[in-house]
């Protein structure tokens, strides 16, 4: 019916953070020297303790998952295959629907030296997705884990074999502005890839989720049956009102839309899209030149984009070398579409470029963040 299942421990996160350290691996040999993964927020126990690494980045790229430490887990974080299963709750059966080799471990990034720009290091962890080298490494890793097992998309149909390959394709296309407070507007693009007329049944759901894949609440669903002429492509509208998702949206601002599309006697086509809604802008401005040991005026600008008031507004400000501790400011409630301008004082204690960090929260927006670099003179 298009509902994601809450059972099962597997999940795909939309980001995770770890550190790298550069050192010699006398325990493994010189091939594995260099950058090592050290995860300070590991997701599961290793040898009975929440710890992860050090794991050689060279070994991850080579698929040497039998080396120490925690190589298997980190390899999966950056280069697992994502397998979608269809569960039939009428007869309690499940079947493999599709294998996605590309979506895990994208945009592996670090901070560039000397600037806040992103440096892509995906090529340090794996060969390009879709290349023969990447598939060979993947198979090598699987062989080291389970030497006698066979892997791949061979079991993608149920045993009776009655389901043919799908004759349709689908994808979600965003057709509106993705912003908190606005209607989420998408289209399900369905295409008939054959010269025969096809009847498609679609079961669709939308759930709010958090960044680690945890489901929060269903906010929308729809079912429809449509006919597609030979080689016809249609756009089926998906509209989710703010009133439907507002109570269930978390600080990650994420909604997952899923459609299970079925042509009789053919395998299902599962179409999924995670959308992230933008928060309204929070702007910081420094109003004068900053000097060490002299108070400096800064102002925050925020505009309520909603057609309803926002209450319980709090601004938290901090910055190393700019403030001792943090500054908490209670911000007056804002009427619909009202703008807020809050001035406050900082007191720099060190010269150089310092970062001022602000976190604005209220009953409708749990965490809007802004950052402002401030050059402090002696």
C-alpha positions as CSV (number, residue, x, y, z in Angstrom):
1,X,0.0,0.0,0.0
2,X,3.0,2.3,-0.1
3,X,3.5,2.5,3.7
4,X,7.1,2.2,4.9
5,X,7.6,-0.5,7.5
6,X,8.8,0.6,10.9
7,X,10.2,-2.9,11.8
8,X,13.8,-3.7,11.0
9,X,17.0,-2.0,12.2
10,X,18.4,-1.0,8.8
11,X,18.2,2.6,7.8
12,X,19.8,5.1,5.5
13,X,20.9,8.4,7.0
14,X,21.1,11.5,5.0
15,X,24.3,12.5,6.7
16,X,26.8,11.3,9.3
17,X,30.0,12.8,10.6
18,X,33.3,11.3,11.6
19,X,36.9,12.4,12.0
20,X,40.0,11.3,10.1
21,X,43.5,11.1,11.6
22,X,46.8,10.7,9.7
23,X,49.1,8.1,11.0
24,X,51.2,4.9,10.4
25,X,49.5,1.5,10.7
26,X,52.3,-0.6,12.1
27,X,49.7,-3.3,12.9
28,X,48.6,-3.6,9.2
29,X,51.6,-2.6,7.1
30,X,52.6,0.4,5.0
31,X,49.8,-0.1,2.4
32,X,47.3,1.1,5.1
33,X,49.2,4.2,6.3
34,X,47.6,7.6,5.9
35,X,44.1,8.8,6.7
36,X,42.2,6.7,9.3
37,X,38.5,6.9,10.1
38,X,37.8,7.6,13.8
39,X,34.1,7.9,14.6
40,X,33.4,9.7,17.9
41,X,29.6,9.0,17.5
42,X,29.5,5.4,16.5
43,X,26.1,3.8,15.8
44,X,26.6,0.4,17.3
45,X,28.9,-1.6,19.7
46,X,32.3,-2.9,18.6
47,X,33.7,-5.6,20.9
48,X,31.0,-4.7,23.4
49,X,31.8,-1.0,23.5
50,X,30.6,2.0,21.5
51,X,33.7,2.6,19.5
52,X,34.6,2.7,15.8
53,X,38.0,2.7,14.1
54,X,40.7,3.4,13.4
55,X,39.9,2.1,9.9
56,X,42.3,2.8,7.0
57,X,40.7,4.8,4.2
58,X,43.0,3.0,1.7
59,X,41.6,-0.3,3.0
60,X,38.0,0.9,2.6
61,X,38.7,1.8,-1.0
62,X,40.3,-1.6,-1.7
63,X,37.5,-3.6,-0.1
64,X,39.8,-5.0,2.6
65,X,37.0,-5.4,5.1
66,X,38.8,-8.2,7.0
67,X,41.3,-5.7,8.4
68,X,41.1,-3.9,11.8
69,X,39.1,-2.0,13.0
70,X,35.4,-1.9,12.2
71,X,36.1,-2.0,8.5
72,X,32.8,-3.8,7.6
73,X,30.6,-1.2,9.2
74,X,32.4,1.8,7.6
75,X,32.5,0.1,4.2
76,X,28.7,-0.3,4.5
77,X,28.3,3.4,5.5
78,X,30.0,4.5,2.3
79,X,29.3,1.8,-0.3
80,X,26.4,-0.5,0.6
81,X,23.8,-1.5,-2.0
82,X,20.3,-0.4,-1.0
83,X,17.7,-3.1,-1.5
84,X,14.0,-2.3,-1.6
85,X,11.6,-5.1,-0.5
86,X,7.8,-5.3,-1.0
87,X,6.0,-6.8,2.0
88,X,2.5,-8.3,1.4
89,X,0.6,-8.2,4.7
90,X,-2.2,-10.3,3.4
91,X,0.0,-13.4,3.1
92,X,3.0,-12.3,5.2
93,X,5.4,-12.7,2.3
94,X,8.2,-10.3,1.1
95,X,10.1,-10.1,-2.2
96,X,13.1,-8.2,-3.3
97,X,12.0,-5.4,-5.6
98,X,15.1,-3.5,-6.7
99,X,18.8,-3.0,-6.0
100,X,20.2,0.6,-5.9
101,X,24.0,0.6,-6.2
102,X,24.4,4.4,-6.4
103,X,22.7,6.1,-3.5
104,X,24.8,5.2,-0.5
105,X,28.0,7.3,0.2
106,X,27.4,10.3,-1.9
107,X,29.3,13.6,-1.5
108,X,31.7,12.4,1.1
109,X,33.2,15.7,2.2
110,X,35.6,17.5,4.4
111,X,36.3,21.2,5.1
112,X,38.8,22.8,2.7
113,X,42.1,24.1,4.2
114,X,41.9,27.8,4.7
115,X,38.3,28.3,3.9
116,X,34.7,27.1,4.7
117,X,34.2,25.6,1.3
118,X,33.4,21.9,0.8
119,X,36.2,19.5,-0.4
120,X,34.9,16.3,-2.0
121,X,36.8,13.2,-0.9
122,X,34.4,10.5,-2.2
123,X,37.2,9.3,-4.6
124,X,39.4,8.5,-1.5
125,X,36.8,6.1,-0.2
126,X,35.7,4.3,-3.4
127,X,36.0,4.1,-7.2
128,X,33.4,6.0,-9.2
129,X,29.9,4.5,-8.9
130,X,29.0,2.4,-11.9
131,X,32.7,1.7,-12.8
132,X,34.0,-1.9,-13.1
133,X,36.5,-1.2,-10.3
134,X,33.8,-0.2,-7.8
135,X,31.8,-3.4,-8.5
136,X,34.9,-5.5,-8.3
137,X,35.8,-4.0,-4.9
138,X,32.2,-4.5,-3.7
139,X,32.3,-8.2,-4.7
140,X,35.7,-8.6,-3.1
141,X,34.3,-7.2,0.2
142,X,31.3,-9.6,0.0
143,X,33.6,-12.5,-0.7
144,X,35.7,-11.7,2.4
145,X,32.5,-11.6,4.5
146,X,30.8,-14.7,3.2
147,X,33.1,-16.7,0.9
148,X,30.4,-19.2,-0.2
149,X,27.4,-17.0,-0.6
150,X,26.1,-15.6,-3.8
151,X,25.0,-12.0,-4.0
152,X,23.3,-9.8,-6.5
153,X,19.8,-9.1,-7.9
154,X,19.1,-12.7,-8.7
155,X,16.2,-13.1,-6.2
156,X,14.4,-10.0,-7.3
157,X,11.2,-11.8,-8.2
158,X,9.0,-14.1,-6.2
159,X,9.5,-17.8,-6.5
160,X,6.6,-18.6,-8.8
161,X,8.0,-16.1,-11.3
162,X,4.6,-14.8,-12.3
163,X,5.7,-11.1,-12.2
164,X,7.3,-9.9,-15.4
165,X,9.7,-6.9,-15.5
166,X,7.9,-3.6,-15.2
167,X,6.8,-1.9,-18.4
168,X,6.5,1.5,-16.7
169,X,9.0,3.9,-15.1
170,X,8.4,6.6,-12.5
171,X,10.0,9.5,-10.7
172,X,8.9,12.4,-8.5
173,X,9.4,15.9,-9.8
174,X,9.3,19.0,-7.5
175,X,6.9,21.6,-9.0
176,X,6.7,24.2,-6.2
177,X,8.8,26.0,-3.6
178,X,10.0,23.7,-0.8
179,X,9.6,25.9,2.3
180,X,8.1,25.4,5.8
181,X,4.6,27.0,5.8
182,X,4.0,26.4,2.1
183,X,2.2,23.6,0.3
184,X,4.5,20.8,-0.8
185,X,3.9,20.4,-4.5
186,X,5.2,17.5,-6.6
187,X,4.3,15.5,-9.6
188,X,4.6,11.7,-10.0
189,X,5.9,11.3,-13.6
190,X,4.8,7.9,-14.9
191,X,5.8,6.7,-18.4
192,X,4.6,3.7,-20.4
193,X,7.7,2.3,-22.1
194,X,5.9,-0.2,-24.3
195,X,3.6,-0.1,-27.4
196,X,0.7,-1.5,-25.4
197,X,-1.9,0.3,-23.3
198,X,-1.3,-0.2,-19.6
199,X,-3.4,0.2,-16.5
200,X,-1.5,1.3,-13.4
201,X,-2.6,1.2,-9.8
202,X,-0.8,3.7,-7.5
203,X,-0.7,3.7,-3.7
204,X,1.0,6.7,-2.3
205,X,2.0,7.9,1.1
206,X,4.0,10.8,2.6
207,X,5.6,10.6,6.1
208,X,7.6,13.1,8.0
209,X,11.0,11.6,8.9
210,X,14.2,12.6,10.7
211,X,17.7,12.6,9.1
212,X,18.5,9.0,10.2
213,X,15.5,7.6,8.5
214,X,13.3,7.3,11.5
215,X,9.6,7.6,10.7
216,X,7.6,10.3,12.5
217,X,4.0,10.3,11.2
218,X,2.0,9.8,8.0
219,X,0.8,13.2,6.7
220,X,-0.8,12.3,3.3
221,X,-1.9,9.4,1.3
222,X,-3.7,8.8,-2.0
223,X,-4.6,5.9,-4.3
224,X,-5.5,6.1,-8.0
225,X,-5.8,3.9,-11.1
226,X,-4.9,5.4,-14.4
227,X,-4.5,4.2,-18.0
228,X,-1.4,5.0,-20.0
229,X,-1.5,4.9,-23.8
230,X,1.5,3.4,-25.7
231,X,4.6,5.4,-24.8
232,X,2.5,8.0,-23.0
233,X,3.9,10.0,-20.0
234,X,1.6,11.6,-17.4
235,X,2.1,13.9,-14.4
236,X,0.0,12.9,-11.4
237,X,-0.1,15.9,-8.9
238,X,0.9,15.5,-5.3
239,X,-0.2,18.3,-3.0
240,X,0.5,18.3,0.8
241,X,-0.9,21.3,2.6
242,X,1.0,23.0,5.5
243,X,-2.0,22.1,7.8
244,X,-1.3,18.4,7.0
245,X,2.4,18.3,7.9
246,X,2.9,21.2,10.4
247,X,2.3,19.3,13.6
248,X,4.5,16.4,12.6
249,X,7.5,18.1,11.0
250,X,10.7,17.8,13.0
251,X,13.8,20.1,13.1
252,X,15.2,18.2,10.0
253,X,12.3,19.5,7.9
254,X,12.1,16.2,6.0
255,X,9.2,14.5,4.2
256,X,9.4,11.2,2.4
257,X,7.0,10.5,-0.4
258,X,6.6,7.0,-1.7
259,X,4.5,5.5,-4.5
260,X,4.1,1.8,-5.2
261,X,2.9,1.5,-8.8
262,X,1.6,-1.8,-10.1
263,X,0.6,-3.1,-13.6
264,X,-1.2,-6.4,-13.4
265,X,1.1,-9.4,-13.7
266,X,4.2,-7.2,-13.5
267,X,6.6,-6.4,-10.7
268,X,5.9,-3.2,-8.7
269,X,7.7,0.0,-9.4
270,X,8.6,1.8,-6.1
271,X,9.2,5.5,-6.5
272,X,10.6,7.4,-3.5
273,X,11.7,11.0,-2.9
274,X,12.9,12.7,0.3
275,X,12.3,16.5,0.3
276,X,13.8,18.9,2.7
277,X,11.9,22.1,3.4
278,X,13.7,25.4,3.7
279,X,13.4,27.4,6.9
280,X,12.9,31.2,6.6
281,X,16.2,33.1,6.6
282,X,17.8,34.3,9.8
283,X,20.1,37.3,9.1
284,X,22.9,38.6,11.4
285,X,24.6,42.0,10.8
286,X,27.5,43.6,12.6
287,X,26.8,47.3,12.9
288,X,30.3,48.7,13.5
289,X,33.9,47.8,13.3
290,X,34.8,45.2,16.0
291,X,37.8,45.9,18.3
292,X,39.2,43.8,21.1
293,X,37.7,44.7,24.6
294,X,35.1,47.1,23.2
295,X,31.4,46.3,23.0
296,X,30.0,45.8,19.5
297,X,26.4,46.0,18.3
298,X,24.9,43.2,16.3
299,X,21.4,42.8,15.0
300,X,19.3,39.9,14.0
301,X,16.6,40.1,11.3
302,X,13.8,37.5,11.0
303,X,10.5,37.6,9.2
304,X,7.6,35.3,10.0
305,X,6.5,33.8,6.7
306,X,3.4,32.1,8.1
307,X,-0.3,33.2,8.0
308,X,-0.4,32.6,11.8
309,X,1.6,34.0,14.8
310,X,4.7,32.4,16.1
311,X,5.3,32.3,19.9
312,X,7.9,31.3,22.5
313,X,10.7,32.8,20.5
314,X,14.2,32.5,21.8
315,X,17.5,33.6,20.3
316,X,20.7,31.9,21.5
317,X,24.0,33.5,20.5
318,X,27.6,32.2,21.0
319,X,31.0,32.7,19.6
320,X,34.5,31.8,20.7
321,X,36.5,35.1,21.4
322,X,33.3,37.2,20.9
323,X,31.2,36.2,24.0
324,X,31.9,34.7,27.4
325,X,29.5,31.7,27.4
326,X,26.3,32.2,25.5
327,X,23.7,34.9,25.2
328,X,20.0,34.1,25.6
329,X,17.4,36.6,24.4
330,X,13.6,36.2,24.6
331,X,12.1,37.5,21.4
332,X,8.6,39.0,21.4
333,X,5.9,36.9,19.6
334,X,5.4,37.7,15.9
335,X,2.1,38.3,14.2
336,X,1.5,36.7,10.7
337,X,4.1,38.1,8.2
338,X,5.6,40.4,10.9
339,X,9.3,41.2,10.8
340,X,11.6,41.2,13.9
341,X,14.7,43.2,14.5
342,X,16.7,42.4,17.7
343,X,19.9,44.2,18.7
344,X,22.4,42.8,21.2
345,X,25.9,43.5,22.3
346,X,29.0,41.3,22.0
347,X,32.4,41.8,23.7
348,X,35.4,40.5,21.6
349,X,38.4,39.3,23.7
350,X,40.6,38.1,20.8
351,X,41.6,39.6,17.4
352,X,41.3,37.9,14.1
353,X,38.3,36.4,12.2
354,X,35.8,35.0,14.7
355,X,32.5,33.2,14.0
356,X,29.3,34.3,15.6
357,X,26.6,31.6,15.8
358,X,22.9,32.1,16.3
359,X,20.1,29.6,16.9
360,X,16.5,30.9,16.7
361,X,13.7,28.8,17.9
362,X,9.9,29.2,18.4
363,X,6.8,27.1,18.5
364,X,6.7,26.8,14.6
365,X,10.4,26.7,13.9
366,X,12.4,24.5,16.3
367,X,15.9,25.4,15.1
368,X,16.9,28.1,12.6
369,X,20.6,28.7,12.5
370,X,22.9,31.5,11.1
371,X,26.6,32.2,11.2
372,X,28.4,35.5,10.8
373,X,32.2,35.9,10.4
374,X,33.4,39.0,12.3
375,X,36.9,40.5,11.8
376,X,38.1,41.8,15.2
377,X,40.9,44.4,15.2
378,X,43.4,44.9,18.0
